[in-house]
Amino acid sequence: MAKYPSVQLLQLALVLLLHCRTSRQQQPQISAVDLAALSQIKNELTDIPGTDFFSTWDFTSPDPCTTFAGLTCSAANPRRVDSLTLGTGLSDSPGLVGSLSPSLSSLTELTQLILFPGLVTGPIPSQLGALKNLRVISLTNNRLTGPIPTAITLLPNLHTLDLSYNQLTGCVPQSLSELTRLKVLILASNLLSGELPSGFPSQLLHLDVKNNGISGRLPEKLPLSLRYLSASGNELWGPLNGLQSLSELAFLDLSMNHLNGPIPFSLFRPSLSSMLLQRNNLSGGVPHSFIPLSSSSYGQGSIVDLSHNSLGGQLSAVLAGVESLFLNNNRLIGSVPVEYVDSVRMGSTRTLYLQHNYISKFPILPLPDSVSVCLLYNCMVPVVGLTAACPASAGQQLSRPIYQCSVFNNGSSSIG
């Protein structure tokens, strides 16, 4: 009688074994095409000593989608690679060395391609233009060379393109305007030259081309959607007319160029909390009110740097409340509005640099020790408390020669 339960157990075991084999056979496998592409990608890249990224790329693994570092796949059968991140991204990891394989184009379901900082060299494969599902391309902080492939502008779903901190050459492609879904474009710190495209995608939010060799004028028409614009450290020249209508702009950095003419009055508003235009050839003055009028005020973290230009006239109170305000090395005259002193006294303004102007009067009030106010080399003799916080670049001369001041302020100068 005891043998019957044993038979039943044996039958149950056979059923379970058959079920396991069937389940294993039905489990989706990675596409053979994608697996071959991954093999080619690995063949052209190597871990720099101290990096341990490719140690998990074992091509005998039954399921690379779950064991390969940097890989995610779709649930379809066969499974397709939809996200590829090359490198660990850890601060203590030196990254990868080698080049990017054209076989990347075989990963036709890829939506995201990220290369973390390392020593990857060579061109960006033009074959990336075949990956119509790509939304994000981020290939930063390596040594990629050659031009930006125009084939990238064939990617209809591209949202983010970040090629910063490489050694790319040539011009910014004019055809970038065809990327109608592009929101973020970062090409900073390369060796790009030529002029900026006459047009950019209409929905662009973030544009960063700083530290290149780009010349010419700013485009007359920039996307009205822009919130972040940086083109500092280039060879741009001409007026700032193209910025007048950018009402959504919150960050602007065009410093260290050769721009000239007046600053559009529409840029003097608290919602543009970071405005960096130092070291240009800008002229004109500072407006006497927000345009358009605004009831808001500059807040914590705000910074305006208009230093090392040729701004002139009386300083208005429109910038009172900016946390870090740099107006030094201009041609400002007259008295500093009391609103600036009140802002410093209340702690809203932490840094106020006015040195190397033609200012003749500063209303003295007790100021906190924690603030930095500099008034050296103006048309008055600043008190000692307003010289200790000056940077070394301000020099040591307390005030301008009288003959210089008489031209701008009719010789009047006072503190108090």
Solvent accessible surface area in square Angstrom, and as a share of the most:
residue,aa,sasa,rsa
1,M,193,0.86
2,A,86,0.66
3,K,132,0.56
4,Y,121,0.46
5,P,71,0.45
6,S,67,0.43
7,V,72,0.42
8,Q,119,0.53
9,L,121,0.60
10,L,110,0.55
11,Q,104,0.46
12,L,99,0.49
13,A,55,0.42
14,L,106,0.53
15,V,95,0.55
16,L,99,0.49
17,L,90,0.45
18,L,120,0.60
19,H,115,0.51
20,C,66,0.40
21,R,132,0.48
22,T,51,0.30
23,S,48,0.31
24,R,156,0.57
25,Q,151,0.67
26,Q,126,0.56
27,Q,83,0.37
28,P,45,0.28
29,Q,88,0.39
30,I,18,0.09
31,S,8,0.05
32,A,83,0.64
33,V,92,0.53
34,D,0,0.00
35,L,52,0.26
36,A,60,0.46
37,A,4,0.03
38,L,0,0.00
39,S,37,0.24
40,Q,84,0.37
41,I,2,0.01
42,K,64,0.27
43,N,106,0.54
44,E,63,0.28
45,L,6,0.03
46,T,82,0.48
47,D,33,0.17
48,I,25,0.13
49,P,123,0.77
50,G,69,0.67
51,T,13,0.07
52,D,103,0.53
53,F,6,0.03
54,F,16,0.07
55,S,73,0.47
56,T,60,0.35
57,W,9,0.03
58,D,75,0.39
59,F,67,0.28
60,T,121,0.70
61,S,21,0.14
62,P,114,0.72
63,D,19,0.10
64,P,3,0.02
65,C,10,0.06
66,T,97,0.56
67,T,65,0.38
68,F,8,0.03
69,A,34,0.27
70,G,30,0.29
71,L,12,0.06
72,T,74,0.43
73,C,19,0.12
74,S,33,0.21
75,A,94,0.72
76,A,57,0.44
77,N,106,0.54
78,P,73,0.46
79,R,47,0.17
80,R,50,0.18
81,V,0,0.00
82,D,39,0.20
83,S,19,0.12
84,L,0,0.00
85,T,24,0.14
86,L,0,0.00
87,G,4,0.04
88,T,48,0.28
89,G,40,0.38
90,L,116,0.58
91,S,126,0.81
92,D,121,0.63
93,S,22,0.14
94,P,55,0.35
95,G,3,0.03
96,L,2,0.01
97,V,59,0.34
98,G,25,0.24
99,S,38,0.25
100,L,8,0.04
101,S,2,0.01
102,P,62,0.39
103,S,28,0.18
104,L,1,0.00
105,S,26,0.17
106,S,39,0.25
107,L,0,0.00
108,T,59,0.34
109,E,72,0.32
110,L,0,0.00
111,T,49,0.28
112,Q,58,0.26
113,L,0,0.00
114,I,34,0.17
115,L,1,0.01
116,F,67,0.28
117,P,61,0.39
118,G,13,0.13
119,L,67,0.33
120,V,0,0.00
121,T,61,0.36
122,G,19,0.18
123,P,88,0.55
124,I,5,0.03
125,P,10,0.06
126,S,65,0.42
127,Q,79,0.35
128,L,1,0.00
129,G,6,0.06
130,A,55,0.43
131,L,0,0.00
132,K,92,0.39
133,N,54,0.28
134,L,0,0.00
135,R,119,0.43
136,V,30,0.17
137,I,0,0.00
138,S,21,0.14
139,L,0,0.00
140,T,18,0.10
141,N,67,0.34
142,N,9,0.05
143,R,121,0.44
144,L,0,0.00
145,T,53,0.31
146,G,21,0.20
147,P,88,0.55
148,I,6,0.03
149,P,14,0.09
150,T,88,0.51
151,A,22,0.17
152,I,1,0.01
153,T,10,0.06
154,L,104,0.52
155,L,1,0.00
156,P,71,0.45
157,N,39,0.20
158,L,0,0.00
159,H,57,0.25
160,T,25,0.15
161,L,0,0.00
162,D,21,0.11
163,L,0,0.00
164,S,6,0.04
165,Y,100,0.38
166,N,10,0.05
167,Q,77,0.34
168,L,0,0.00
169,T,57,0.33
170,G,30,0.29
171,C,75,0.45
172,V,3,0.02
173,P,14,0.09
174,Q,109,0.48
175,S,32,0.21
176,L,1,0.00
177,S,45,0.29
178,E,108,0.49
179,L,2,0.01
180,T,86,0.50
181,R,142,0.52
182,L,0,0.00
183,K,50,0.21
184,V,32,0.19
185,L,0,0.00
186,I,34,0.17
187,L,0,0.00
188,A,1,0.01
189,S,22,0.14
190,N,7,0.03
191,L,110,0.54
192,L,0,0.00
193,S,51,0.33
194,G,24,0.23
195,E,108,0.48
196,L,13,0.07
197,P,0,0.00
198,S,89,0.57
199,G,24,0.23
200,F,16,0.07
201,P,2,0.01
202,S,87,0.56
203,Q,90,0.40
204,L,0,0.00
205,L,51,0.25
206,H,45,0.20
207,L,1,0.01
208,D,7,0.04
209,V,1,0.00
210,K,47,0.20
211,N,72,0.37
212,N,18,0.09
213,G,32,0.31
214,I,1,0.00
215,S,39,0.25
216,G,3,0.03
217,R,120,0.44
218,L,9,0.05
219,P,11,0.07
220,E,116,0.52
221,K,168,0.71
222,L,12,0.06
223,P,11,0.07
224,L,118,0.59
225,S,31,0.20
226,L,0,0.00
227,R,133,0.49
228,Y,55,0.21
229,L,3,0.02
230,S,2,0.01
231,A,0,0.00
232,S,6,0.04
233,G,24,0.23
234,N,6,0.03
235,E,87,0.39
236,L,0,0.00
237,W,112,0.39
238,G,1,0.01
239,P,34,0.22
240,L,1,0.00
241,N,73,0.38
242,G,9,0.09
243,L,1,0.00
244,Q,98,0.43
245,S,74,0.48
246,L,2,0.01
247,S,80,0.52
248,E,94,0.42
249,L,1,0.00
250,A,44,0.34
251,F,53,0.22
252,L,0,0.00
253,D,17,0.09
254,L,0,0.00
255,S,2,0.01
256,M,102,0.46
257,N,8,0.04
258,H,89,0.40
259,L,0,0.00
260,N,63,0.32
261,G,18,0.17
262,P,84,0.53
263,I,3,0.01
264,P,16,0.10
265,F,92,0.38
266,S,27,0.18
267,L,1,0.00
268,F,0,0.00
269,R,21,0.08
270,P,13,0.08
271,S,70,0.45
272,L,1,0.01
273,S,43,0.28
274,S,15,0.10
275,M,1,0.00
276,L,27,0.13
277,L,0,0.00
278,Q,34,0.15
279,R,125,0.46
280,N,10,0.05
281,N,85,0.44
282,L,0,0.00
283,S,44,0.29
284,G,38,0.36
285,G,26,0.25
286,V,8,0.04
287,P,4,0.02
288,H,145,0.65
289,S,50,0.32
290,F,36,0.15
291,I,75,0.38
292,P,101,0.64
293,L,148,0.74
294,S,47,0.30
295,S,126,0.81
296,S,61,0.40
297,S,84,0.54
298,Y,12,0.04
299,G,44,0.42
300,Q,178,0.79
301,G,52,0.50
302,S,2,0.01
303,I,54,0.27
304,V,0,0.00
305,D,18,0.09
306,L,0,0.00
307,S,6,0.04
308,H,58,0.26
309,N,15,0.08
310,S,41,0.26
311,L,1,0.00
312,G,19,0.19
313,G,37,0.35
314,Q,97,0.43
315,L,7,0.03
316,S,6,0.04
317,A,36,0.28
318,V,10,0.06
319,L,0,0.00
320,A,25,0.20
321,G,11,0.10
322,V,0,0.00
323,E,38,0.17
324,S,25,0.16
325,L,1,0.01
326,F,43,0.18
327,L,0,0.00
328,N,12,0.06
329,N,44,0.23
330,N,7,0.04
331,R,130,0.48
332,L,0,0.00
333,I,38,0.19
334,G,7,0.07
335,S,46,0.30
336,V,2,0.01
337,P,27,0.17
338,V,71,0.41
339,E,80,0.36
340,Y,2,0.01
341,V,0,0.00
342,D,38,0.20
343,S,5,0.03
344,V,1,0.00
345,R,108,0.40
346,M,133,0.59
347,G,28,0.27
348,S,53,0.34
349,T,3,0.02
350,R,101,0.37
351,T,25,0.15
352,L,1,0.00
353,Y,33,0.13
354,L,0,0.00
355,Q,4,0.02
356,H,43,0.19
357,N,0,0.00
358,Y,28,0.11
359,I,1,0.01
360,S,10,0.06
361,K,84,0.35
362,F,1,0.00
363,P,24,0.15
364,I,67,0.34
365,L,63,0.31
366,P,116,0.73
367,L,44,0.22
368,P,50,0.31
369,D,149,0.77
370,S,74,0.48
371,V,16,0.09
372,S,33,0.21
373,V,5,0.03
374,C,0,0.00
375,L,0,0.00
376,L,8,0.04
377,Y,37,0.14
378,N,0,0.00
379,C,5,0.03
380,M,6,0.03
381,V,93,0.54
382,P,6,0.04
383,V,69,0.40
384,V,127,0.73
385,G,62,0.59
386,L,8,0.04
387,T,30,0.17
388,A,93,0.72
389,A,34,0.26
390,C,23,0.14
391,P,41,0.26
392,A,106,0.82
393,S,104,0.67
394,A,4,0.03
395,G,40,0.38
396,Q,173,0.77
397,Q,104,0.46
398,L,85,0.42
399,S,28,0.18
400,R,33,0.12
401,P,40,0.25
402,I,143,0.73
403,Y,152,0.58
404,Q,44,0.20
405,C,9,0.06
406,S,49,0.32
407,V,118,0.68
408,F,75,0.31
409,N,14,0.07
410,N,144,0.74
411,G,44,0.43
412,S,66,0.43
413,S,62,0.40
414,S,53,0.34
415,I,46,0.23
416,G,55,0.53
